[in-house]
Amino acid sequence: MAARIYIQSDWVQSLRKAEGEAWVSCKIPGKPTIYGSLKCNGVGRDGVPEIASSEEFVVHGITKKSLHISCPTGNVSSKFLSPYTSFVRIHEKSVTSLDISSGGGLGLSSSTDGSMKIWQTNNGEIRRILKGHIYDVNCCRFFPSGLVVLSGGVDAQVKIWSAEDGSCPVTFKGHKAGILDLAIVDRGRNVVTCSRDGTARLWDCGKSACLAVVADCGAPINGISLDVADNTVNLGDPKAAPSDREIGTEGKLLLLAREDKKLEGVGLHSRQSVFTFDGSDAFNCCIFLSSLVVLAGSQDGSIVQLDIRKPKVPIQTIRKSGAPVLCLAPYKEGFIASQGDGSCFIIQQDSDHLLELTEPDCDPVYTVAVSEKLVYTGCRDGIVRKYQLD
C-alpha cells in the first residue's frame, strides 16, 4: 500500500467558520502515522476560507467544496471534494444500488428499507416507487433509453419496469437464489444476470425467456460486467449457430467476479471460459476500462488490473486500504472505487494526486454512478450524495 492522506469527514463544516479546526493524517506503510491539523483563519467575501496547516502538511488550494493538500514526508498529494448536494429523504436505510438515466435527469436506487425508487437528480424529488419484489432489491439499472428499468432481488426474481408509469410487464424466474448483479446487452433486447446460486444467465426480454446458463461456477457470482472484447481475443467456438434471438451476443466478453476468489472471463456467445485469474480474496465487483483492460475489486481491498490477453500476471495491483472494494466505475482515463471504510476515490492516469470524495464517516459506500461531470454515491447511512467534478 502507498501512503495515503485522511481528513475529518465533516471538514467543510468545521473549516467554514473562523478559528474552526479539522484533523488530518497521513498513513505511511511501515512508519508511524503522521498527525496534523487544519485551521480556518477567516472566510473571504467569496465564501472561501483561508486555511493554515500544521507543519507536516502543505495546503495547495481550496474552494468552497474542495481542498488540495500534500504531505511531503509521505510524498503523497490528495484533493478532497465534498458533496455538491446530498439527498437524505429518498431512502431510510442503506442505499445498495444506484444508477442514473442516460440523459442525466433521473436517478434510480434501491435500499435495505425494501424500496426501489426513481427520483429527479436536480432535487431528489421522488417520481416513482417500484413495488413488486419480495424483500430487498439488490441491484437495479436503467436501460439505455432511460424509460425502462431492470432489477434483481433477494427473491431470485428479475423484473423489467416502465419508468413512466411504474408497471412491471415482465418477470424472469429461473435463478435459485438472490440476484447480485445485472448487465444489459446493447440496447436491451437481451440481459445477463448473476446470482448467489453461482450461475450467470442470458435472457430474452421480448420473449421473457432464459436463453442459456452462460456460466455455472459453483460459488456465488458477486458482480458482472459486459463489453465487446478486442478482436485479437479468442472468445471460443459457439456451441450453436447465431440465432435471431441472440443478436448482439457475438464478440462480447462477460466478466464474473466470483466469491471463490476467481475473476473469470466467459464468451457470451460461446459460453466458454476465456480466462480465469486467481485472486487473494473474494471478488466483489469488476469493470472494463477498455476492450483489453479490466479491473476487479476484492474483499481484502485489492484492485487488480489485468490485460485479458495475458491474465495470469496483473498489470498492477492497487491497495489503498484493507477495507473491501464494493464498487468500481470507469471515469474518463481512470476509474472510481468505493470501499467498506467509507472512502471513495478517483484515480486518473494524467493526475499527480488522488481525488477523494468525502463526507461518509466510516460508513461503507456501496454503489457509485457517473453522469458526465457528476458522480453519485449510495452509502450505508441512507444518503445519496452528488459530487460535481472539475
C-alpha positions as CSV (number, residue, x, y, z in Angstrom):
1,M,0.0,0.0,0.0
2,A,1.2,3.5,-0.8
3,A,1.0,6.4,1.6
4,R,-2.5,8.0,1.9
5,I,-3.9,11.2,3.5
6,Y,-7.0,11.1,5.6
7,I,-9.2,14.0,6.7
8,Q,-12.0,14.7,9.1
9,S,-15.2,13.6,7.3
10,D,-17.0,17.0,8.0
11,W,-14.0,19.2,7.2
12,V,-16.2,21.5,5.1
13,Q,-18.4,22.4,8.0
14,S,-15.5,22.6,10.5
15,L,-13.5,25.0,8.3
16,R,-16.3,27.2,7.3
17,K,-16.0,29.5,10.3
18,A,-13.1,31.5,11.7
19,E,-11.0,29.5,14.2
20,G,-12.6,26.3,13.1
21,E,-10.3,23.3,13.0
22,A,-10.2,19.8,11.4
23,W,-7.8,17.0,11.8
24,V,-5.7,15.5,9.0
25,S,-3.3,12.5,9.0
26,C,-1.0,10.6,6.7
27,K,-0.6,6.8,6.9
28,I,2.8,5.6,5.6
29,P,3.3,1.8,5.3
30,G,5.9,0.6,7.8
31,K,6.1,4.0,9.6
32,P,4.2,5.8,12.3
33,T,1.1,7.8,11.2
34,I,1.7,11.5,10.8
35,Y,-1.0,13.6,12.5
36,G,-1.7,17.2,11.8
37,S,-4.4,19.9,11.8
38,L,-6.0,22.5,9.6
39,K,-7.3,25.8,10.9
40,C,-9.5,28.5,9.4
41,N,-8.0,32.0,9.8
42,G,-11.1,33.7,8.3
43,V,-13.5,33.5,5.4
44,G,-13.3,35.7,2.3
45,R,-16.2,37.6,0.7
46,D,-16.4,34.8,-1.8
47,G,-17.1,32.3,0.9
48,V,-13.7,30.6,0.6
49,P,-11.9,30.1,3.9
50,E,-8.2,30.9,4.4
51,I,-6.6,27.7,5.7
52,A,-3.4,27.2,7.6
53,S,-2.0,23.7,8.2
54,S,0.4,22.3,10.8
55,E,4.0,22.0,9.6
56,E,3.6,18.3,8.5
57,F,1.2,19.3,5.7
58,V,1.0,21.8,2.8
59,V,-2.2,23.4,1.5
60,H,-2.0,23.9,-2.3
61,G,-5.5,25.2,-2.9
62,I,-9.0,25.5,-1.5
63,T,-12.5,26.3,-2.8
64,K,-15.9,26.1,-1.2
65,K,-16.1,22.4,-1.9
66,S,-12.5,21.2,-2.4
67,L,-9.2,21.1,-0.6
68,H,-5.9,20.1,-2.1
69,I,-3.1,19.2,0.4
70,S,0.1,17.2,0.5
71,C,2.3,15.5,3.0
72,P,6.0,15.9,1.8
73,T,7.2,13.2,4.2
74,G,4.9,10.7,2.7
75,N,5.5,12.0,-0.8
76,V,1.7,12.0,-1.3
77,S,-0.9,14.6,-2.5
78,S,-4.7,14.4,-2.3
79,K,-7.6,16.6,-3.3
80,F,-10.7,16.2,-1.1
81,L,-14.1,17.0,-2.6
82,S,-17.3,17.4,-0.5
83,P,-20.8,16.8,-2.0
84,Y,-22.4,19.4,-4.2
85,T,-25.7,18.3,-2.6
86,S,-27.0,15.4,-0.5
87,F,-30.4,13.7,-0.8
88,V,-31.4,12.5,2.7
89,R,-35.1,11.8,2.1
90,I,-35.0,9.2,-0.7
91,H,-34.3,6.2,1.5
92,E,-34.4,5.5,5.2
93,K,-31.7,2.8,5.3
94,S,-28.6,1.7,3.3
95,V,-28.5,2.6,-0.4
96,T,-27.3,-0.6,-2.1
97,S,-27.7,0.1,-5.8
98,L,-27.8,3.3,-7.8
99,D,-28.0,4.3,-11.5
100,I,-28.5,7.5,-13.5
101,S,-30.5,7.7,-16.7
102,S,-28.7,8.3,-20.0
103,G,-30.0,11.9,-20.1
104,G,-28.9,12.5,-16.5
105,G,-32.3,13.7,-15.3
106,L,-33.4,10.7,-13.4
107,G,-31.9,8.6,-10.6
108,L,-32.7,5.0,-9.7
109,S,-31.9,3.5,-6.4
110,S,-32.7,0.6,-4.1
111,S,-32.2,0.2,-0.3
112,T,-32.3,-2.2,2.6
113,D,-35.5,-0.4,3.6
114,G,-37.1,-2.6,1.0
115,S,-37.8,0.1,-1.6
116,M,-36.7,0.9,-5.1
117,K,-37.4,4.5,-6.3
118,I,-37.0,6.7,-9.3
119,W,-36.2,10.4,-8.5
120,Q,-35.1,13.6,-10.1
121,T,-31.4,14.3,-9.9
122,N,-31.8,18.0,-9.6
123,N,-33.7,18.0,-6.3
124,G,-34.2,14.4,-5.2
125,E,-38.0,14.5,-5.7
126,I,-39.5,11.0,-5.9
127,R,-41.1,10.3,-9.3
128,R,-42.0,6.6,-9.0
129,I,-41.9,3.9,-6.3
130,L,-41.5,0.5,-7.9
131,K,-43.2,-2.2,-5.9
132,G,-43.3,-5.9,-6.7
133,H,-40.1,-7.6,-5.4
134,I,-40.4,-9.7,-2.2
135,Y,-37.9,-8.3,0.3
136,D,-34.9,-6.2,-0.7
137,V,-33.8,-5.2,-4.3
138,N,-30.1,-5.9,-4.6
139,C,-29.4,-4.3,-8.0
140,C,-31.1,-2.0,-10.5
141,R,-30.3,-0.4,-13.8
142,F,-31.8,1.9,-16.4
143,F,-32.0,0.5,-19.9
144,P,-30.1,2.8,-22.4
145,S,-33.4,4.5,-23.3
146,G,-33.9,5.7,-19.7
147,L,-37.6,4.7,-20.0
148,V,-37.2,1.1,-18.8
149,V,-35.7,-0.3,-15.6
150,L,-34.1,-3.7,-14.8
151,S,-33.9,-5.0,-11.3
152,G,-32.9,-8.1,-9.3
153,G,-33.8,-9.0,-5.8
154,V,-33.3,-11.3,-2.8
155,D,-36.4,-13.1,-4.0
156,A,-34.3,-14.5,-7.0
157,Q,-36.6,-12.6,-9.5
158,V,-35.5,-10.4,-12.3
159,K,-38.0,-7.7,-13.2
160,I,-38.5,-5.2,-16.1
161,W,-40.4,-2.0,-15.2
162,S,-41.8,1.1,-17.0
163,A,-40.1,4.2,-15.6
164,E,-43.1,6.2,-17.0
165,D,-45.9,4.5,-15.1
166,G,-44.2,2.1,-12.7
167,S,-45.8,-1.0,-14.2
168,C,-43.9,-4.3,-14.3
169,P,-44.8,-6.2,-17.5
170,V,-42.0,-8.8,-17.3
171,T,-40.7,-11.1,-14.6
172,F,-37.9,-13.6,-15.1
173,K,-37.8,-16.7,-12.9
174,G,-35.0,-19.3,-13.1
175,H,-32.3,-18.4,-10.5
176,K,-32.5,-20.4,-7.3
177,A,-31.0,-17.7,-5.0
178,G,-30.8,-13.9,-4.8
179,I,-29.8,-11.8,-7.8
180,L,-26.5,-10.0,-7.2
181,D,-25.8,-8.1,-10.4
182,L,-27.2,-7.2,-13.8
183,A,-25.8,-6.3,-17.3
184,I,-27.7,-5.1,-20.4
185,V,-26.7,-6.3,-23.9
186,D,-26.5,-3.3,-26.3
187,R,-29.9,-1.6,-26.4
188,G,-31.6,-4.1,-24.2
189,R,-33.0,-6.9,-26.3
190,N,-31.1,-9.3,-24.0
191,V,-29.9,-9.0,-20.4
192,V,-27.5,-11.0,-18.3
193,T,-27.9,-11.7,-14.6
194,C,-25.8,-13.3,-11.9
195,S,-26.8,-14.9,-8.6
196,R,-25.9,-16.3,-5.3
197,D,-26.7,-19.7,-6.8
198,G,-23.4,-19.5,-8.8
199,T,-24.9,-19.1,-12.3
200,A,-25.0,-16.3,-14.9
201,R,-28.0,-16.4,-17.2
202,L,-28.8,-14.8,-20.6
203,W,-32.4,-13.7,-21.0
204,D,-34.6,-12.7,-24.0
205,C,-36.6,-9.6,-22.9
206,G,-39.2,-9.8,-25.6
207,K,-40.0,-13.5,-25.0
208,S,-39.5,-13.4,-21.3
209,A,-37.3,-16.5,-21.5
210,C,-33.9,-17.7,-20.4
211,L,-31.8,-18.4,-23.5
212,A,-28.9,-20.0,-21.7
213,V,-27.0,-20.6,-18.5
214,V,-23.8,-18.8,-19.6
215,A,-21.7,-19.9,-16.6
216,D,-22.2,-22.2,-13.6
217,C,-19.4,-21.6,-11.1
218,G,-20.5,-23.5,-8.0
219,A,-19.9,-20.3,-6.0
220,P,-21.8,-17.0,-5.7
221,I,-21.1,-14.5,-8.6
222,N,-21.0,-11.2,-6.8
223,G,-20.6,-8.9,-9.8
224,I,-20.6,-9.0,-13.6
225,S,-19.5,-6.6,-16.4
226,L,-20.1,-6.9,-20.2
227,D,-18.3,-5.4,-23.1
228,V,-17.0,-6.0,-26.6
229,A,-13.6,-7.7,-26.4
230,D,-10.7,-6.8,-28.7
231,N,-10.9,-8.9,-31.8
232,T,-7.5,-10.4,-31.1
233,V,-9.0,-12.2,-28.1
234,N,-10.3,-15.8,-28.7
235,L,-13.8,-16.0,-27.2
236,G,-14.2,-19.7,-28.0
237,D,-16.3,-21.5,-30.6
238,P,-20.1,-21.0,-30.3
239,K,-21.9,-24.2,-29.3
240,A,-24.8,-23.2,-31.6
241,A,-25.1,-21.1,-34.7
242,P,-26.2,-17.5,-34.1
243,S,-29.9,-17.1,-34.0
244,D,-32.1,-14.0,-34.4
245,R,-32.9,-14.1,-30.7
246,E,-29.3,-13.8,-29.7
247,I,-28.3,-10.9,-32.0
248,G,-25.7,-8.8,-30.2
249,T,-24.0,-11.6,-28.2
250,E,-21.2,-12.2,-30.6
251,G,-17.8,-10.7,-29.7
252,K,-18.8,-9.9,-26.2
253,L,-16.9,-10.9,-23.1
254,L,-18.7,-11.4,-19.7
255,L,-16.6,-10.8,-16.6
256,L,-17.5,-12.7,-13.5
257,A,-16.4,-11.5,-10.0
258,R,-16.6,-14.7,-8.0
259,E,-16.9,-15.4,-4.3
260,D,-14.3,-18.2,-4.6
261,K,-11.5,-15.7,-5.3
262,K,-11.6,-16.1,-9.0
263,L,-12.1,-13.5,-11.8
264,E,-13.4,-15.2,-14.9
265,G,-14.0,-14.1,-18.5
266,V,-16.6,-16.0,-20.5
267,G,-17.5,-15.6,-24.1
268,L,-21.2,-14.6,-24.1
269,H,-22.0,-16.3,-27.3
270,S,-19.7,-19.4,-27.0
271,R,-20.4,-19.7,-23.2
272,Q,-16.9,-20.9,-22.9
273,S,-14.3,-19.8,-20.3
274,V,-11.7,-17.5,-21.9
275,F,-9.5,-16.9,-18.8
276,T,-9.5,-17.4,-15.1
277,F,-7.5,-15.3,-12.6
278,D,-6.9,-16.4,-9.1
279,G,-7.1,-13.5,-6.6
280,S,-6.2,-13.1,-2.9
281,D,-9.7,-12.9,-1.7
282,A,-13.4,-13.0,-2.9
283,F,-14.0,-10.6,-5.8
284,N,-16.9,-8.2,-5.3
285,C,-17.0,-6.2,-8.5
286,C,-15.5,-5.8,-11.9
287,I,-15.4,-3.4,-14.9
288,F,-13.9,-2.9,-18.3
289,L,-11.5,0.0,-18.8
290,S,-11.1,-0.8,-22.5
291,S,-11.6,-3.7,-24.9
292,L,-8.4,-5.2,-23.5
293,V,-8.0,-4.0,-19.9
294,V,-10.3,-4.9,-16.9
295,L,-10.4,-4.1,-13.2
296,A,-11.7,-6.2,-10.3
297,G,-12.1,-5.3,-6.6
298,S,-11.8,-7.8,-3.8
299,Q,-12.8,-8.2,-0.2
300,D,-9.2,-7.5,1.1
301,G,-9.1,-4.1,-0.5
302,S,-7.1,-5.1,-3.6
303,I,-7.9,-3.7,-7.0
304,V,-6.4,-5.8,-9.8
305,Q,-5.8,-4.5,-13.3
306,L,-5.5,-7.2,-16.0
307,D,-4.8,-7.4,-19.7
308,I,-7.2,-10.1,-20.9
309,R,-4.6,-11.4,-23.4
310,K,-2.2,-12.0,-20.5
311,P,-4.4,-12.6,-17.5
312,K,-2.1,-14.6,-15.3
313,V,0.0,-11.7,-14.2
314,P,-1.7,-8.3,-13.3
315,I,-0.6,-5.1,-14.9
316,Q,-0.8,-3.6,-11.4
317,T,-2.5,-4.2,-8.1
318,I,-3.7,-1.1,-6.2
319,R,-4.5,-1.3,-2.5
320,K,-5.4,2.0,-0.7
321,S,-6.7,0.2,2.5
322,G,-7.7,-3.2,3.8
323,A,-11.4,-2.4,3.5
324,P,-13.5,-4.4,0.9
325,V,-13.8,-2.8,-2.5
326,L,-17.5,-2.6,-3.0
327,C,-17.9,-0.8,-6.4
328,L,-15.9,0.2,-9.4
329,A,-16.9,2.6,-12.2
330,P,-15.0,3.8,-15.3
331,Y,-14.3,7.6,-15.3
332,K,-12.5,9.3,-18.2
333,E,-8.9,7.9,-18.4
334,G,-9.2,6.2,-15.0
335,F,-11.8,4.8,-12.5
336,I,-13.7,5.4,-9.3
337,A,-13.6,3.0,-6.4
338,S,-15.6,2.8,-3.2
339,Q,-14.8,0.8,-0.1
340,G,-16.2,-0.5,3.1
341,D,-14.4,2.1,5.3
342,G,-16.4,5.0,3.8
343,S,-13.7,6.0,1.3
344,C,-14.4,6.7,-2.4
345,F,-11.6,7.9,-4.6
346,I,-10.8,8.6,-8.3
347,I,-7.6,7.6,-9.9
348,Q,-6.7,9.1,-13.3
349,Q,-3.6,8.4,-15.4
350,D,-2.7,12.1,-16.0
351,S,-3.1,13.2,-12.4
352,D,-0.4,13.5,-9.8
353,H,-2.8,13.4,-6.9
354,L,-5.7,11.2,-5.6
355,L,-9.2,12.7,-5.7
356,E,-11.2,11.7,-2.6
357,L,-15.0,12.1,-2.4
358,T,-15.6,12.8,1.3
359,E,-18.3,13.0,3.9
360,P,-19.3,9.4,4.8
361,D,-17.9,8.8,8.3
362,C,-16.6,5.2,8.1
363,D,-20.0,4.1,6.6
364,P,-19.5,1.7,3.6
365,V,-20.1,3.3,0.2
366,Y,-21.9,0.5,-1.6
367,T,-22.5,2.0,-5.0
368,V,-21.3,4.7,-7.5
369,A,-22.9,6.1,-10.6
370,V,-21.4,8.6,-13.1
371,S,-23.2,11.1,-15.3
372,E,-20.7,13.3,-17.3
373,K,-19.1,15.5,-14.6
374,L,-21.4,14.4,-11.8
375,V,-20.7,11.4,-9.5
376,Y,-23.5,9.9,-7.3
377,T,-22.8,7.6,-4.4
378,G,-25.0,5.4,-2.2
379,C,-24.0,4.8,1.4
380,R,-24.9,2.7,4.5
381,D,-26.1,5.9,6.2
382,G,-29.0,6.1,3.6
383,I,-27.8,9.2,1.9
384,V,-27.4,9.7,-1.9
385,R,-24.5,12.2,-2.4
386,K,-24.0,14.2,-5.6
387,Y,-20.5,15.4,-6.4
388,Q,-19.6,17.9,-9.1
389,L,-16.1,17.4,-10.6
390,D,-14.0,20.0,-12.3
